[in-house]
Amino acid sequence: MLTTDSLKPTLIDTHAHLDSSDYRADRAAVIARAFSESIGVVTVGVDLPTSEEAVCLANRHRTIWAAIGVHPHDAKTLDQEILSRLEALAKDPRVVAIGEIGLDYYRDLSPRGTQRSAFSEQIGLARELNLPIIVHNRESTKDLLSILRHHGSSYRGVIHSFLGDSALAEEFLSLGFHLGIGGPVTFNKNEILQETVRELPLDRILLETDCPYLTPVPHRGKRNEPVYLRYVAAKVAELKGIPVCEVEERTTRNAIHLFSLSS
Ligand SMILES: [Zn+2]
């Protein structure tokens, strides 16, 4: 029997792809595990169909919320029709953010100019709808910052899977962003990121898995899922020298506040 209390999350995975085909065989079990460990989830679309799927999942589960948007990889699919369908979809009360949107010059799966205009269009959409944004950035920091600065100086949103140093963290914090910290913080080779997390103000950190990708140690190499967020929380607590319950409480509060979450 569910009680109101059991719906109160102790951790929120602010970036998951629960629609992924990697969960085709056992999606219900993955969701049930997250629920039984009181982990809320923001499931994130990367194009129109996955955004619609995210909204369906969020409507079926009180501790799942949806973000909708077109990923830079899929930027070439964004036209006026898709944009107006996203706008209509965003009216669903379970939609809490526009994302993931941004730039990816590492894989270059859409032409860079197309990525830049899709990013700009969706920043505009989020502004119009008064929703926060979830931003993907890979080897595209210079253009990303210039687009963000062009559109404004104070944002509600998160830089997803932040991997940079303290100077870059400071640039995003000064624009109002939170930083999404996930599995990579548990990898030994990421000393610069670990150093950044040590110094980051706890009230600007969101925890995320990016599941099924970026699995934290000790499950690295296997499929990721929301319950593994515990390893990320533990690593952040270790780096900051504070109790893990403090990391859980504060980052959960950050997520609830940024995305205006209610069940
Ligand atoms: Zn993602």
py3Dmol code that shows the C-alpha trace and the ligand (Angstrom):
import py3Dmol

protein = """\
ATOM      1  CA  MET A   1       0.000   0.000   0.000  1.00  0.00           C
ATOM      2  CA  LEU A   2       1.412   3.386  -0.981  1.00  0.00           C
ATOM      3  CA  THR A   3       1.427   6.142   1.558  1.00  0.00           C
ATOM      4  CA  THR A   4       1.877   9.827   0.834  1.00  0.00           C
ATOM      5  CA  ASP A   5       5.203   9.572   2.568  1.00  0.00           C
ATOM      6  CA  SER A   6       6.524   6.879   0.273  1.00  0.00           C
ATOM      7  CA  LEU A   7       5.980   9.273  -2.620  1.00  0.00           C
ATOM      8  CA  LYS A   8       8.409  11.754  -1.181  1.00  0.00           C
ATOM      9  CA  PRO A   9      11.694  11.189  -2.998  1.00  0.00           C
ATOM     10  CA  THR A  10      14.980  11.010  -1.073  1.00  0.00           C
ATOM     11  CA  LEU A  11      16.957  11.433  -4.287  1.00  0.00           C
ATOM     12  CA  ILE A  12      16.025  12.729  -7.729  1.00  0.00           C
ATOM     13  CA  ASP A  13      17.658  11.449 -10.873  1.00  0.00           C
ATOM     14  CA  THR A  14      17.376  14.643 -12.898  1.00  0.00           C
ATOM     15  CA  HIS A  15      18.441  13.093 -16.207  1.00  0.00           C
ATOM     16  CA  ALA A  16      17.345   9.632 -17.298  1.00  0.00           C
ATOM     17  CA  HIS A  17      16.241   8.122 -20.598  1.00  0.00           C
ATOM     18  CA  LEU A  18      13.649   5.649 -19.319  1.00  0.00           C
ATOM     19  CA  ASP A  19      12.160   5.326 -22.808  1.00  0.00           C
ATOM     20  CA  SER A  20      15.429   3.731 -24.021  1.00  0.00           C
ATOM     21  CA  SER A  21      15.195   0.424 -25.868  1.00  0.00           C
ATOM     22  CA  ASP A  22      17.802  -0.854 -23.394  1.00  0.00           C
ATOM     23  CA  TYR A  23      14.881  -1.171 -20.959  1.00  0.00           C
ATOM     24  CA  ARG A  24      12.577  -2.905 -23.415  1.00  0.00           C
ATOM     25  CA  ALA A  25      12.613  -6.185 -21.516  1.00  0.00           C
ATOM     26  CA  ASP A  26      12.325  -4.912 -17.944  1.00  0.00           C
ATOM     27  CA  ARG A  27      11.310  -1.231 -17.900  1.00  0.00           C
ATOM     28  CA  ALA A  28       8.627  -1.842 -15.240  1.00  0.00           C
ATOM     29  CA  ALA A  29      11.183  -3.488 -12.948  1.00  0.00           C
ATOM     30  CA  VAL A  30      13.678  -0.628 -13.405  1.00  0.00           C
ATOM     31  CA  ILE A  31      10.959   1.892 -12.515  1.00  0.00           C
ATOM     32  CA  ALA A  32       9.775  -0.217  -9.554  1.00  0.00           C
ATOM     33  CA  ARG A  33      13.327  -0.390  -8.156  1.00  0.00           C
ATOM     34  CA  ALA A  34      13.653   3.397  -8.345  1.00  0.00           C
ATOM     35  CA  PHE A  35      10.254   3.824  -6.681  1.00  0.00           C
ATOM     36  CA  SER A  36      11.019   1.350  -3.894  1.00  0.00           C
ATOM     37  CA  GLU A  37      14.233   3.267  -3.117  1.00  0.00           C
ATOM     38  CA  SER A  38      12.321   6.589  -3.145  1.00  0.00           C
ATOM     39  CA  ILE A  39      14.211   7.886  -6.162  1.00  0.00           C
ATOM     40  CA  GLY A  40      12.257  10.349  -8.279  1.00  0.00           C
ATOM     41  CA  VAL A  41      13.171  10.596 -11.966  1.00  0.00           C
ATOM     42  CA  VAL A  42      13.093  13.279 -14.648  1.00  0.00           C
ATOM     43  CA  THR A  43      12.980  11.318 -17.900  1.00  0.00           C
ATOM     44  CA  VAL A  44      14.296  13.245 -20.866  1.00  0.00           C
ATOM     45  CA  GLY A  45      13.292  13.151 -24.528  1.00  0.00           C
ATOM     46  CA  VAL A  46      15.735  13.623 -27.395  1.00  0.00           C
ATOM     47  CA  ASP A  47      13.257  14.079 -30.264  1.00  0.00           C
ATOM     48  CA  LEU A  48       9.469  14.269 -30.674  1.00  0.00           C
ATOM     49  CA  PRO A  49       8.662  10.531 -30.292  1.00  0.00           C
ATOM     50  CA  THR A  50      10.875  10.075 -27.208  1.00  0.00           C
ATOM     51  CA  SER A  51       9.465  13.295 -25.738  1.00  0.00           C
ATOM     52  CA  GLU A  52       5.945  11.914 -26.185  1.00  0.00           C
ATOM     53  CA  GLU A  53       7.081   8.674 -24.559  1.00  0.00           C
ATOM     54  CA  ALA A  54       8.558  10.633 -21.626  1.00  0.00           C
ATOM     55  CA  VAL A  55       5.217  12.383 -21.089  1.00  0.00           C
ATOM     56  CA  CYS A  56       3.376   9.022 -21.148  1.00  0.00           C
ATOM     57  CA  LEU A  57       5.743   7.563 -18.546  1.00  0.00           C
ATOM     58  CA  ALA A  58       5.363  10.641 -16.352  1.00  0.00           C
ATOM     59  CA  ASN A  59       1.595  10.374 -16.522  1.00  0.00           C
ATOM     60  CA  ARG A  60       1.695   6.772 -15.381  1.00  0.00           C
ATOM     61  CA  HIS A  61       4.009   7.278 -12.373  1.00  0.00           C
ATOM     62  CA  ARG A  62       3.744   9.943  -9.701  1.00  0.00           C
ATOM     63  CA  THR A  63       7.514  10.080  -9.084  1.00  0.00           C
ATOM     64  CA  ILE A  64       8.453  10.447 -12.743  1.00  0.00           C
ATOM     65  CA  TRP A  65       8.405  13.786 -14.561  1.00  0.00           C
ATOM     66  CA  ALA A  66       9.148  14.603 -18.195  1.00  0.00           C
ATOM     67  CA  ALA A  67      11.479  16.905 -20.095  1.00  0.00           C
ATOM     68  CA  ILE A  68      10.789  17.375 -23.791  1.00  0.00           C
ATOM     69  CA  GLY A  69      12.987  18.635 -26.582  1.00  0.00           C
ATOM     70  CA  VAL A  70      15.188  17.870 -29.552  1.00  0.00           C
ATOM     71  CA  HIS A  71      18.803  16.829 -28.851  1.00  0.00           C
ATOM     72  CA  PRO A  72      21.619  18.360 -30.928  1.00  0.00           C
ATOM     73  CA  HIS A  73      22.134  14.960 -32.594  1.00  0.00           C
ATOM     74  CA  ASP A  74      18.552  15.205 -33.893  1.00  0.00           C
ATOM     75  CA  ALA A  75      18.595  18.949 -34.559  1.00  0.00           C
ATOM     76  CA  LYS A  76      18.030  18.334 -38.277  1.00  0.00           C
ATOM     77  CA  THR A  77      14.561  16.945 -37.424  1.00  0.00           C
ATOM     78  CA  LEU A  78      13.396  20.193 -35.815  1.00  0.00           C
ATOM     79  CA  ASP A  79      11.119  22.213 -38.070  1.00  0.00           C
ATOM     80  CA  GLN A  80       8.206  24.553 -37.344  1.00  0.00           C
ATOM     81  CA  GLU A  81       5.758  21.679 -37.154  1.00  0.00           C
ATOM     82  CA  ILE A  82       7.808  19.727 -34.599  1.00  0.00           C
ATOM     83  CA  LEU A  83       8.336  22.930 -32.636  1.00  0.00           C
ATOM     84  CA  SER A  84       4.608  23.596 -32.426  1.00  0.00           C
ATOM     85  CA  ARG A  85       3.951  19.980 -31.450  1.00  0.00           C
ATOM     86  CA  LEU A  86       6.510  20.342 -28.637  1.00  0.00           C
ATOM     87  CA  GLU A  87       4.777  23.525 -27.575  1.00  0.00           C
ATOM     88  CA  ALA A  88       1.430  21.706 -27.406  1.00  0.00           C
ATOM     89  CA  LEU A  89       2.997  18.766 -25.541  1.00  0.00           C
ATOM     90  CA  ALA A  90       4.520  21.167 -22.992  1.00  0.00           C
ATOM     91  CA  LYS A  91       1.009  22.048 -21.803  1.00  0.00           C
ATOM     92  CA  ASP A  92       0.896  18.665 -20.073  1.00  0.00           C
ATOM     93  CA  PRO A  93       1.342  19.359 -16.337  1.00  0.00           C
ATOM     94  CA  ARG A  94       3.915  16.530 -16.051  1.00  0.00           C
ATOM     95  CA  VAL A  95       6.329  18.415 -18.342  1.00  0.00           C
ATOM     96  CA  VAL A  96       8.874  20.186 -16.126  1.00  0.00           C
ATOM     97  CA  ALA A  97      11.616  21.295 -18.559  1.00  0.00           C
ATOM     98  CA  ILE A  98      12.674  21.759 -22.168  1.00  0.00           C
ATOM     99  CA  GLY A  99      15.530  19.344 -22.914  1.00  0.00           C
ATOM    100  CA  GLU A 100      17.676  17.932 -23.774  1.00  0.00           C
ATOM    101  CA  ILE A 101      18.817  20.702 -26.034  1.00  0.00           C
ATOM    102  CA  GLY A 102      22.248  22.121 -26.825  1.00  0.00           C
ATOM    103  CA  LEU A 103      25.268  21.498 -29.023  1.00  0.00           C
ATOM    104  CA  ASP A 104      27.440  18.459 -29.719  1.00  0.00           C
ATOM    105  CA  TYR A 105      30.517  19.104 -31.870  1.00  0.00           C
ATOM    106  CA  TYR A 106      32.066  15.782 -30.869  1.00  0.00           C
ATOM    107  CA  ARG A 107      29.755  13.563 -32.858  1.00  0.00           C
ATOM    108  CA  ASP A 108      28.442  16.222 -35.259  1.00  0.00           C
ATOM    109  CA  LEU A 109      25.348  14.176 -36.099  1.00  0.00           C
ATOM    110  CA  SER A 110      23.536  17.283 -37.316  1.00  0.00           C
ATOM    111  CA  PRO A 111      25.265  20.173 -39.126  1.00  0.00           C
ATOM    112  CA  ARG A 112      26.615  22.696 -36.621  1.00  0.00           C
ATOM    113  CA  GLY A 113      24.583  25.605 -37.991  1.00  0.00           C
ATOM    114  CA  THR A 114      21.424  23.488 -37.683  1.00  0.00           C
ATOM    115  CA  GLN A 115      22.335  22.583 -34.108  1.00  0.00           C
ATOM    116  CA  ARG A 116      22.804  26.248 -33.244  1.00  0.00           C
ATOM    117  CA  SER A 117      19.456  27.305 -34.639  1.00  0.00           C
ATOM    118  CA  ALA A 118      17.610  24.363 -33.028  1.00  0.00           C
ATOM    119  CA  PHE A 119      19.195  25.292 -29.693  1.00  0.00           C
ATOM    120  CA  SER A 120      18.195  28.959 -30.079  1.00  0.00           C
ATOM    121  CA  GLU A 121      14.627  28.087 -31.094  1.00  0.00           C
ATOM    122  CA  GLN A 122      14.183  25.846 -28.066  1.00  0.00           C
ATOM    123  CA  ILE A 123      15.671  28.377 -25.649  1.00  0.00           C
ATOM    124  CA  GLY A 124      12.990  30.706 -27.017  1.00  0.00           C
ATOM    125  CA  LEU A 125      10.315  28.046 -26.504  1.00  0.00           C
ATOM    126  CA  ALA A 126      11.386  27.516 -22.878  1.00  0.00           C
ATOM    127  CA  ARG A 127      11.323  31.269 -22.258  1.00  0.00           C
ATOM    128  CA  GLU A 128       7.859  31.559 -23.740  1.00  0.00           C
ATOM    129  CA  LEU A 129       6.586  28.649 -21.625  1.00  0.00           C
ATOM    130  CA  ASN A 130       8.516  29.748 -18.535  1.00  0.00           C
ATOM    131  CA  LEU A 131      10.199  26.335 -18.209  1.00  0.00           C
ATOM    132  CA  PRO A 132      13.805  25.564 -17.204  1.00  0.00           C
ATOM    133  CA  ILE A 133      16.183  24.081 -19.792  1.00  0.00           C
ATOM    134  CA  ILE A 134      18.353  20.944 -19.724  1.00  0.00           C
ATOM    135  CA  VAL A 135      21.508  21.647 -21.732  1.00  0.00           C
ATOM    136  CA  HIS A 136      23.807  19.177 -23.489  1.00  0.00           C
ATOM    137  CA  ASN A 137      27.297  20.450 -24.333  1.00  0.00           C
ATOM    138  CA  ARG A 138      30.077  18.390 -25.857  1.00  0.00           C
ATOM    139  CA  GLU A 139      33.170  20.062 -27.312  1.00  0.00           C
ATOM    140  CA  SER A 140      31.023  23.086 -28.126  1.00  0.00           C
ATOM    141  CA  THR A 141      31.497  25.345 -25.091  1.00  0.00           C
ATOM    142  CA  LYS A 142      32.488  28.504 -26.952  1.00  0.00           C
ATOM    143  CA  ASP A 143      29.447  28.566 -29.243  1.00  0.00           C
ATOM    144  CA  LEU A 144      27.160  27.345 -26.474  1.00  0.00           C
ATOM    145  CA  LEU A 145      28.142  30.202 -24.175  1.00  0.00           C
ATOM    146  CA  SER A 146      27.798  32.744 -26.945  1.00  0.00           C
ATOM    147  CA  ILE A 147      24.278  31.534 -27.798  1.00  0.00           C
ATOM    148  CA  LEU A 148      23.295  31.560 -24.115  1.00  0.00           C
ATOM    149  CA  ARG A 149      24.692  35.066 -23.634  1.00  0.00           C
ATOM    150  CA  HIS A 150      22.941  36.255 -26.755  1.00  0.00           C
ATOM    151  CA  HIS A 151      19.565  35.103 -25.352  1.00  0.00           C
ATOM    152  CA  GLY A 152      19.915  36.365 -21.816  1.00  0.00           C
ATOM    153  CA  SER A 153      21.938  36.619 -18.656  1.00  0.00           C
ATOM    154  CA  SER A 154      19.881  34.772 -16.084  1.00  0.00           C
ATOM    155  CA  TYR A 155      18.710  31.254 -16.720  1.00  0.00           C
ATOM    156  CA  ARG A 156      16.750  28.559 -14.947  1.00  0.00           C
ATOM    157  CA  GLY A 157      18.267  25.293 -16.000  1.00  0.00           C
ATOM    158  CA  VAL A 158      20.991  22.722 -15.725  1.00  0.00           C
ATOM    159  CA  ILE A 159      24.179  21.981 -17.639  1.00  0.00           C
ATOM    160  CA  HIS A 160      23.742  18.241 -17.986  1.00  0.00           C
ATOM    161  CA  SER A 161      26.732  15.957 -17.343  1.00  0.00           C
ATOM    162  CA  PHE A 162      29.062  18.809 -16.482  1.00  0.00           C
ATOM    163  CA  LEU A 163      32.690  17.682 -16.894  1.00  0.00           C
ATOM    164  CA  GLY A 164      34.676  20.916 -16.797  1.00  0.00           C
ATOM    165  CA  ASP A 165      36.973  22.779 -14.463  1.00  0.00           C
ATOM    166  CA  SER A 166      36.142  25.384 -11.816  1.00  0.00           C
ATOM    167  CA  ALA A 167      36.546  28.333 -14.195  1.00  0.00           C
ATOM    168  CA  LEU A 168      33.947  26.921 -16.596  1.00  0.00           C
ATOM    169  CA  ALA A 169      31.681  25.970 -13.680  1.00  0.00           C
ATOM    170  CA  GLU A 170      31.853  29.585 -12.567  1.00  0.00           C
ATOM    171  CA  GLU A 171      30.776  30.824 -16.023  1.00  0.00           C
ATOM    172  CA  PHE A 172      27.675  28.632 -15.993  1.00  0.00           C
ATOM    173  CA  LEU A 173      26.858  29.424 -12.353  1.00  0.00           C
ATOM    174  CA  SER A 174      27.031  33.137 -13.134  1.00  0.00           C
ATOM    175  CA  LEU A 175      24.409  32.623 -15.864  1.00  0.00           C
ATOM    176  CA  GLY A 176      22.143  31.065 -13.217  1.00  0.00           C
ATOM    177  CA  PHE A 177      22.616  27.404 -14.127  1.00  0.00           C
ATOM    178  CA  HIS A 178      22.819  24.387 -11.911  1.00  0.00           C
ATOM    179  CA  LEU A 179      25.383  21.733 -12.833  1.00  0.00           C
ATOM    180  CA  GLY A 180      24.354  18.112 -13.385  1.00  0.00           C
ATOM    181  CA  ILE A 181      26.800  15.670 -11.808  1.00  0.00           C
ATOM    182  CA  GLY A 182      26.648  11.994 -12.743  1.00  0.00           C
ATOM    183  CA  GLY A 183      28.611   8.757 -13.146  1.00  0.00           C
ATOM    184  CA  PRO A 184      31.810  10.360 -14.543  1.00  0.00           C
ATOM    185  CA  VAL A 185      32.540  11.872 -11.095  1.00  0.00           C
ATOM    186  CA  THR A 186      33.159   8.310  -9.861  1.00  0.00           C
ATOM    187  CA  PHE A 187      35.829   7.601 -12.523  1.00  0.00           C
ATOM    188  CA  ASN A 188      39.373   7.899 -11.162  1.00  0.00           C
ATOM    189  CA  LYS A 189      40.672   9.623 -14.293  1.00  0.00           C
ATOM    190  CA  ASN A 190      38.326  12.595 -13.845  1.00  0.00           C
ATOM    191  CA  GLU A 191      40.440  14.427 -11.278  1.00  0.00           C
ATOM    192  CA  ILE A 192      39.622  17.880 -12.638  1.00  0.00           C
ATOM    193  CA  LEU A 193      35.890  17.226 -12.344  1.00  0.00           C
ATOM    194  CA  GLN A 194      36.372  15.855  -8.825  1.00  0.00           C
ATOM    195  CA  GLU A 195      38.299  18.985  -7.874  1.00  0.00           C
ATOM    196  CA  THR A 196      35.475  21.133  -9.317  1.00  0.00           C
ATOM    197  CA  VAL A 197      32.815  19.232  -7.367  1.00  0.00           C
ATOM    198  CA  ARG A 198      34.792  19.731  -4.134  1.00  0.00           C
ATOM    199  CA  GLU A 199      34.443  23.475  -4.594  1.00  0.00           C
ATOM    200  CA  LEU A 200      30.953  23.700  -6.087  1.00  0.00           C
ATOM    201  CA  PRO A 201      28.248  25.150  -3.862  1.00  0.00           C
ATOM    202  CA  LEU A 202      25.920  22.308  -2.899  1.00  0.00           C
ATOM    203  CA  ASP A 203      22.857  24.407  -3.688  1.00  0.00           C
ATOM    204  CA  ARG A 204      23.837  24.471  -7.390  1.00  0.00           C
ATOM    205  CA  ILE A 205      24.360  20.715  -7.829  1.00  0.00           C
ATOM    206  CA  LEU A 206      21.826  18.325  -9.330  1.00  0.00           C
ATOM    207  CA  LEU A 207      22.481  14.590  -9.403  1.00  0.00           C
ATOM    208  CA  GLU A 208      21.784  12.589 -12.534  1.00  0.00           C
ATOM    209  CA  THR A 209      22.504   9.190 -14.072  1.00  0.00           C
ATOM    210  CA  ASP A 210      21.969   9.852 -17.825  1.00  0.00           C
ATOM    211  CA  CYS A 211      20.915   6.204 -17.762  1.00  0.00           C
ATOM    212  CA  PRO A 212      21.219   3.859 -19.619  1.00  0.00           C
ATOM    213  CA  TYR A 213      24.590   5.579 -20.282  1.00  0.00           C
ATOM    214  CA  LEU A 214      27.483   6.755 -18.053  1.00  0.00           C
ATOM    215  CA  THR A 215      27.209   4.007 -15.431  1.00  0.00           C
ATOM    216  CA  PRO A 216      29.051   4.887 -12.209  1.00  0.00           C
ATOM    217  CA  VAL A 217      31.704   2.774 -10.513  1.00  0.00           C
ATOM    218  CA  PRO A 218      31.269  -0.036  -9.348  1.00  0.00           C
ATOM    219  CA  HIS A 219      28.907  -0.983 -12.191  1.00  0.00           C
ATOM    220  CA  ARG A 220      30.837   0.777 -14.945  1.00  0.00           C
ATOM    221  CA  GLY A 221      30.538  -1.039 -18.264  1.00  0.00           C
ATOM    222  CA  LYS A 222      27.033  -2.327 -17.501  1.00  0.00           C
ATOM    223  CA  ARG A 223      23.668  -0.728 -18.209  1.00  0.00           C
ATOM    224  CA  ASN A 224      22.901   2.221 -15.927  1.00  0.00           C
ATOM    225  CA  GLU A 225      19.589   2.839 -14.108  1.00  0.00           C
ATOM    226  CA  PRO A 226      18.207   5.371 -11.581  1.00  0.00           C
ATOM    227  CA  VAL A 227      19.011   3.345  -8.414  1.00  0.00           C
ATOM    228  CA  TYR A 228      22.718   3.701  -9.223  1.00  0.00           C
ATOM    229  CA  LEU A 229      22.350   7.394  -8.425  1.00  0.00           C
ATOM    230  CA  ARG A 230      23.282   6.356  -4.860  1.00  0.00           C
ATOM    231  CA  TYR A 231      26.896   5.871  -6.006  1.00  0.00           C
ATOM    232  CA  VAL A 232      26.999   9.384  -7.422  1.00  0.00           C
ATOM    233  CA  ALA A 233      25.567  10.850  -4.202  1.00  0.00           C
ATOM    234  CA  ALA A 234      28.119   8.884  -2.141  1.00  0.00           C
ATOM    235  CA  LYS A 235      31.016  10.143  -4.281  1.00  0.00           C
ATOM    236  CA  VAL A 236      29.876  13.771  -4.016  1.00  0.00           C
ATOM    237  CA  ALA A 237      29.601  13.368  -0.222  1.00  0.00           C
ATOM    238  CA  GLU A 238      33.085  11.826  -0.062  1.00  0.00           C
ATOM    239  CA  LEU A 239      34.611  14.627  -2.165  1.00  0.00           C
ATOM    240  CA  LYS A 240      32.972  17.298  -0.046  1.00  0.00           C
ATOM    241  CA  GLY A 241      33.626  15.537   3.259  1.00  0.00           C
ATOM    242  CA  ILE A 242      29.990  15.744   4.331  1.00  0.00           C
ATOM    243  CA  PRO A 243      27.362  13.107   5.208  1.00  0.00           C
ATOM    244  CA  VAL A 244      25.613  11.511   2.230  1.00  0.00           C
ATOM    245  CA  CYS A 245      22.210  12.351   3.744  1.00  0.00           C
ATOM    246  CA  GLU A 246      23.110  16.027   3.455  1.00  0.00           C
ATOM    247  CA  VAL A 247      23.933  15.602  -0.251  1.00  0.00           C
ATOM    248  CA  GLU A 248      20.655  13.721  -0.743  1.00  0.00           C
ATOM    249  CA  GLU A 249      18.538  16.301   1.036  1.00  0.00           C
ATOM    250  CA  ARG A 250      20.097  19.365  -0.534  1.00  0.00           C
ATOM    251  CA  THR A 251      20.245  18.094  -4.118  1.00  0.00           C
ATOM    252  CA  THR A 252      16.672  16.791  -3.873  1.00  0.00           C
ATOM    253  CA  ARG A 253      15.559  20.191  -2.670  1.00  0.00           C
ATOM    254  CA  ASN A 254      17.458  21.810  -5.576  1.00  0.00           C
ATOM    255  CA  ALA A 255      15.689  19.565  -8.094  1.00  0.00           C
ATOM    256  CA  ILE A 256      12.241  20.097  -6.589  1.00  0.00           C
ATOM    257  CA  HIS A 257      12.795  23.837  -6.642  1.00  0.00           C
ATOM    258  CA  LEU A 258      14.333  24.133 -10.134  1.00  0.00           C
ATOM    259  CA  PHE A 259      11.746  21.920 -11.840  1.00  0.00           C
ATOM    260  CA  SER A 260       8.822  22.903  -9.560  1.00  0.00           C
ATOM    261  CA  LEU A 261       8.127  19.207  -8.918  1.00  0.00           C
ATOM    262  CA  SER A 262       4.929  18.042  -7.332  1.00  0.00           C
ATOM    263  CA  SER A 263       3.366  14.588  -7.467  1.00  0.00           C
TER     264      SER A 263
END
"""
ligand_1 = """\
1
ZN
Zn 20.838 12.513 -21.928
"""
view = py3Dmol.view(width=600, height=400)
view.addModel(protein, "pdb")
view.setStyle({"model": 0}, {"cartoon": {"style": "trace"}})
view.addModel(ligand_1, "xyz")
view.setStyle({"model": 1}, {"stick": {}})
view.zoomTo()
view.show()
